[in-house]
Amino acid sequence: MSNLPYNVLVDLIDVYWDDPVAFAEDILEFSPDEWQRNVLSDLASSRFVSVRSGQGVGKTGLEAISVIWYLCCRPNPKVICTAPTRQQLNDVLWAEIAKWLESSVVKNFLKWTKTKVYMIGSEERWFATARTATKPENMQGFHEDYMLFVVDEASGVADNIMEAIFGTLSGVENKLLMCGNPTRTSGFFYDSHHKDRADYKTHKVSSYDSPRASKENIERLIRKYGKDSDAVRVRVYGGFPKSEPDVFIPLEMAETATETIVEPIERVLYIGADIARYGDDETVIAPRIGGKVFDLRGYNKQSTTKTTGRIIQTAREFIAEYPQIHEIVIRIDDDGVGGGVTDELMEFTRTESFPVPIRVVPMGNGRVAEDNEHYDNRGTEMWAAIRDLLQANISAYLQGTQAEIQLPKDEKLISQLTTRKYHMTSKGKVKLERKEDMKKRGLQSPDRADALALAFAPEKEMQWATERPTGW
């Protein structure tokens, strides 16, 4: 197949435009692992992809395949590859590209040099280039309808370099692939898995999950540094170093809960509702059955009446799908505009019939905590209940026992859960960071996380605000 005429290559490009996995297998004879398949598929369908991994999982091979696929399957593309050091860029990534090109179907159409790979006959417009991430101007001056930036060892690339890259990625078909060991708890790469993760398709790859990684090397690292060390977290598990000491819920806890499975077999539907009105904040409805949290429902600029209607509609949908439900508990942030929704729901329970009993529970985040000795307010106490569940979930996950909680793969939720800080008051109580202070740090209001916390509010806080109507 190495002597295919150009028009046949064009036909192949048309076939593989949105299928880099098939391109890798058919054209490059590369057999991707499951995680590589997932990343390639996300790169085809999304603009920004960020992968943190342990050592030896095959990320350089993934990057090389991505470069060749994009270079072959887009008209007049520009592909810019970068890394913090020349050794990593030229001796590792660029050499990997050469390896896969040499044995490929497309090698007669692409010319490889030490700094550039280009389509023969279109050297000025159709190319991939290698630029070290040493100064912002190396990343500037590239403009094309079809453009891909590949950032290797992305955790080590300085923020001013990443800012220059983002300033270039203005087109709708401009893409970014970041890969690396997660060595730092700050910077663009860290943010792509934390506060900015709603903008990315994110992946975490443990060396244990890759058949390419040396299990002997894994055990050697564990013996040398200890299984709970940051070195093992980064190099083996693909985890960031331990979170900043004042982050209330570590990222690892929340992410693990998106990988566990909990069957919704319990008989009570809980609905947490965090109420916003006419601003940038969301009104969020969080339904759960037992430890299974279903997809959150977020709405902007809703009146209290519309919000009440959406909560009732959510309840109707769940009792239709899960006939074992015999009771519904709705917990509402009753502070501010939430009070109006509470009043309307209470009126509904008094005047309207419903297939199962409904209990409406007003829960103010700013009220006194039940455990007033340890927590400054009820909102902090509710978040602590979520954190305790997530911590127990990790233990269950590692031991192969029944999971405590399953979270939806909701990037906004995970971001909100894992970026809020806390401090100790002068009286020795835990107090969550104020929402106003979060916004000053450039973060969203944690509406989704608050709705989740309401859905799991500890039972001891229950002071039922409504009684079952006569005859239920």
N, C-alpha and C positions, 0 to 999 in steps of 0.2 A: 504493500500500500504506500510505500515511501515515495513513489513517483506519480502520485495522483496529480492530475492537472488542476489548475487554479479554480476552474468553474466547479469541479467536484468539491473542493474545499469550501467554496461558498455555500454549496448545498449542505455540507456538514455543519457549517456555522449556523445556518438557519435551524437545523435540528437541535443544536446544543445551546441555543441562545439563553434559555432559562433552565438548563439542566447540566450544571457543572459536574454532578455525580456521574452521569452517563458519559460525559466528555472525558472525565478522569479514567473511567474504566475502558472505554472504547478507543480513545485516541492516544492516551498516555499509558495504558495498561497498568494503571495504578488502582489498587484495591483499597478503598477508604474504609477505615473503621467506622463504627456507628456514629461516634461523636463527630468525626470528620464529615460524614454524610450530612449530619444535621447542620453543621456550620456552613458547608457549601450551599445547602438549600436555602439557608437564611441569607447568605450573601447574594444569591440570585434574586430574592424577593424583597430584600430590605436594603436600606442605604448604609446603616451603621451596625457593625458586628464587633463584639469584643469578647475575647477568649482568654481566660486565665487558666493556667495549667501547671501541673508538676513537671518534672524533668523527664525527657525521653519519651514523650507520648506521641511524637510525630507532628508537632506544630510547624516545623520548618518545611516538611513535605507538603502539609496543607497549604502553606503560604505559596510555595512554588507552583502547585497545581492551580491555585486561585489566579496567580499572575498569568500563567499560560492560557488558562480558559478565557480570562477577560481579554487578553491580547488577541486571541483568535476569534472571539465571538462578539466583538463590537466593531463598528466601522470607525476607522481613524481614532483609536483610543490612545490615551496616555495613562501609563501605569507607573507610579512613583513608589519605589521601595526604599525604606529607610530603617535605620537602627542606630542605637547610641554610639556604636564603635565601628570603625572600618573593618575590623576583624570579623565581627558578627555579621556585617552586611555582605562583604565580599567573599570571605572564606567559608561562610556557612550558607546564608540564604542564596546568594548569587550562584554559588557552586551547585546548590540543590536544583536551581532552575536549569542550569546547564545539563545536569544529569538526566532529568526527565525529558528535556528537549531532544537530547542526543538519540534516544531510542524511540522517538515519537513519530507519528504519521506526518506531523506538520514541520518537521525539521528542515525540509527543503524550501519552506516559505519564510522562515524566521532565521535571522542572522544573530548569533550570540557574540558579544564582545565583553571585555572585562567590566564595562560600565553601562552597557546598553544592549537591549534585544530589540530588533526592529524588523518590520515587514519589508522584505526585499522589494525595492522599487518605491517605497513610501517612507524612507528613513526619517524625514522631518516631521511627519504627522502621526505615524503609526508605530509606537515604540513603548518599551518599558525601560526605565532608567534607575540606577542606584545612586542615592544621595545620602550621605551620612547626616545624622541629626545633630549637627554641631552648631549651626546658626540658622536663624529663621529664614534668611534669604535663600537658603538651599531649597526651601519648600515653596517658594513664591514664583510667580510668573507662569504657572501652568494653568491653562484654561482650555477646556474642551467639553463638548457635550457628553462624551463618555470618558470618565476618568475614575481610576481606582488608586487609592493610597493604601499601601500595606506597611504597617508599622510593626516591626519585630522588636521583641523585648521592650514593649511599650511602657512598662512601668518605669523604665530608666530614661525616657524621653522627657526633656524639660517642658514646662508649661508654655514657654514662649514659642517653642518649636511647634507644639500642638496647636497653639492659637493661630500660627501662620498656616498650618494645614487646614484648619477649619475655615479660615478666611478664604481659602481657595475652593473649598467644596461647596459651590453655590448652585450647581445644576441639579436637576431632579434625578439625573442618571449618574451623579457623582457618588462614589461609594468609599467607605473606609473600613478596613479590616485591621484591628489591633489584636496582637497576641503577645503573651509573655508570662513569665513567672511573676506573681503579684508581690513584689518586694517592698512596695511603699504604701503607706496609708494616707496618701495625699496625691494630688495631681489628676490629670485628665483620665488616665487609665483607672485609677481608684474610683473616681466619680462615675465612670461609665458603669460600674457595678454597684454603685450606691445612689447618690442623690439624682444622677442623670440617667439611671438605668431604664426609665420609661422610653428614652429616645433610642435605645439599643436593643439588639438581640444579643443576650449575654449567655456565655457558656462557661462552666467550670469543669475541668477535666483532671481527675486524680490519676497519678501514675498507676495506682492499683487497677484503674479501669481500662488501661491500655495494654494490649498484648505486646506492643512494641517496647514498653519500658522494662528495664532490667530489674527483676525482682531481687536479685542479689544486691544491686545498688540501693534499692529501697531499704532492705534490711540493714545494710551497712550504715546508711544515714540515720536510721532509727537507733542503732546501737551507739553511734557516735554522739548524737545530739539529744536523744530521748524523744519518745513518741509525742509528747505534748509541747515540744519546743517550737519556736517560730521557724527555725530552719526546716523542720520536717513539715510544718504547716504549708510553707511556701514551696519547697522543692518536691514534696511528695503529693500532698493533698490538693495543691493548687489553691490554697487559702491565703488570704492576706494575713500579715502579722496581726497579732491580737489587736482588737479594736482599741481606739482611743479609750482611756480609762473612764471617761465620762459619757460614753455612749451607752444608753440604757439596754438596748437589745442588739447583740452582735449579729452581723450578717449571716454567719454560719447557722445560727439557730433558725432564722426565718427561711433560709434557702432549703434546709433539710426538711422543713415541714411542707414544702411544695413537692417533695419527692416521695413522701409517705402516702399510704392509702388507709383511709378509714371508711368503713361501710356505714351509711346513714340508716341505721336500724332502730334507733330510739324513737319514742312516741311523742316527743315534744319538739315543736319547731320554735327556735329562738330567732328573733329578728332584732338586730342592733341598728338604730337609726340615728345618724349624726346629721343635724339639720342646719342647712345654710339657707340664705334667701337670695338676694339679688346682688351678688358679687362674683369674684373669681373663685371663691370656695365652692366645694361640691356638697350637695345633699347626698348622703350615701346610705344605702340599705344593705345590711350584711346578714344574710340568712344562714343558719346552721342547724344541723340535726346531729346531736352528739358532738363528736370532735370533727365532723366533716363540715368545712366552710365552703359554701357554694360561691359561684361568681358574684362579686359585689356589683351593685347597681348604682351608678353615679349619675346625678342630674345637676344641671346648672340653672340658676335663675327660675326657681320654682316657688309658687305661692304655697302657703301652708295647706290650702285645700287640695291642690294637686299632689302635694307630698303625701297627705293622708290617703288619697285615692291610690297612689302607687304602692303604699305599704299594704293596703287591703288587697290590692290586685296580686301582690307578691304572695300573700297568705293564701289566696284562692288557688294560685298556680301550684303551690306546694302541696296543699291537701288533695288536689286532684292527682298529682303525680305520686304522692306517698300516702296511701290510704291508711297506714298505721298511725298517722298523726291524730292524737286525741286532745291536744291542747296547744295553744299558741301563746308565746310570751313575747311581748314587744317592749323593748327597753329603749328609751328615748333620752337623748341629751336635752334635758328640760330647760336648761339655761337659755335666756334670750328668746329667739324666734321658735325654738323647739317647744316652748310652752303652748303655743297655739295648736301645734300638731297633737300634743298630748290631750288638750281639751277636745279637739274634734274626734280623736279616736275614742276617748271615754264616752262622748255622746253617741258615737256609733255603737258601742257595746251596750248602751242602755236602750237604744231605740230600734236597732236593726237585728234581724236574726242572722245567724251564721252557723255553718255545719258543726263547728267545734267551739269550745269556750276560748275566749281571748282575754288575756290579762295585759294591762297597760301599766308599765312601770317607769315613772319619771326618775331619771338618774342625772344629777347635776355634777359635772366634773369638778366644779369648784367647792362642792360641799365637803363637810368634815368626813374624813375616812372612818370606816368601821374600826380599822386597826390604827387608831390615832397615835399609838406609841411609835409606829415605824414610818407612817406615810403622812405627808403634809396635807393631802386632799384626796378626794375620792377618785379623781381622774388618774392620779399616780398609782393609787391602789389597784385600779382596774387594769392598767398597763402592766403592773407587777404580776397580776394573775396570768396574763398572756405570756409574759416572760417565763414564769414558772412552768407553764404548760410546754413551751418551746424547749426549755431545758430538759424536762422529763422526756420529751419527744426524741431528743438526741440520744439519750441513754437507751430508750427503747429501740431506736434505729440501729445502734451499734450492737445491741444484744439480740436483735432479731425478734423482739417481742412486740406485742400489740402497740401500735402508734397511739399517741394521745390526741394529736391534732393534724389535720390536713388542710393546708392553705391553698387557695387557687394560685395559678401562675399569673399573678397580677403585679406587674413591675412597679406601678405606682404604690401599691400597698407595701411591697417589700422595701422600697425606697423610704417610705414614710416611717415604717417600723424601725429601720436600722440607722436612721440619721438623727433621731431625737436624743438630746443629751439630758443629763440630770445633775443635781448637786445635793449636798447635805445642808440643811438649814442650821441655824445657830442652835436649834433645839435637838439636833441629831436626827432629823427626819428626812427621808428621801423626798425630793420634789422634782418633778419633770420640768424641763425647759418650757418657758412660755411660748405660745404660738407666735406672738409678736417678735420674740427674739429669734425664732426659727426663720421667720420671713426676712429678718435683717441679715441672716446668713445666706440668703438666696434660696431658701427651701420653701416648699409648698406647705400650706396648712395641712396637718395630718388627719384630714377628714376620714379617709378610708381606714386608717389605723384606729382612730377613735370609734368608728362604727364597729370594727372587729372587737375592740375592748368592751364595748357595750354588749355585744352578743355573748360574751363570756364573763360578764360581771359576776363576781362570786355570789353564791346563793345566800350567804349570810347577810348580804346587803338588801335582800328582798323585803320591801314593805309594799305589799300589793295595793295598788291604787284603785283597783276595780274588783268587784265581786262578780261571781257568775250569776247571770240572770236566772230568775226562777224558771224551773223546768229543764235546765241543762244538766 
